[in-house]
Amino acid sequence: MDFIFIEDMRVEAHVGIFPRERVAPQTLEISLTFGVPDAAARNDDINDTIRYDTVIERIRKELDERHFNLLETLGEYVIGLMLDEFGAPWVKISIAKIGIMKGVRRVGVQIERAKA
């Protein structure tokens, strides 16, 4: 299996349980790795792969329109998009809030899922 990765994508998202987190979006860093069909490399055809530009646009659009209480829920939502809509056989995501606590650079979650 071949993989595509997107590292340290910065997005603005409404995520969190505290009142201050419900009022304004926060900057998140998302790193995503997902499996793609081997046919993409074999055929040298963009139509045989998952386009990372489309994935990035879709994630930004979804996060702009939704609020998530937990990073875990946000991660599962993005993984669902990748598995169900983009057809990725395997996905790993890391999501981090930046500078959310004094003396801590990033706090986040990492989730990995594969199609059953």
MOVEN-V832527 format. One line per field, one symbol per residue. psi: psi as a letter, one per 30 degrees, with the letter a starting at -180 (. if undefined). A space follows every 10 residues. Layout:
psi = ???
//
This chain:
psi = klkkkjkhkk lkljklfkef ffekllklkk kkkkklkffe eefhkffgaj keeeeeeeee eeffflkkek eeeeeeeeee eeeeefgkfk kkkkkkkkhf kkgkekkalk kkllk.
//
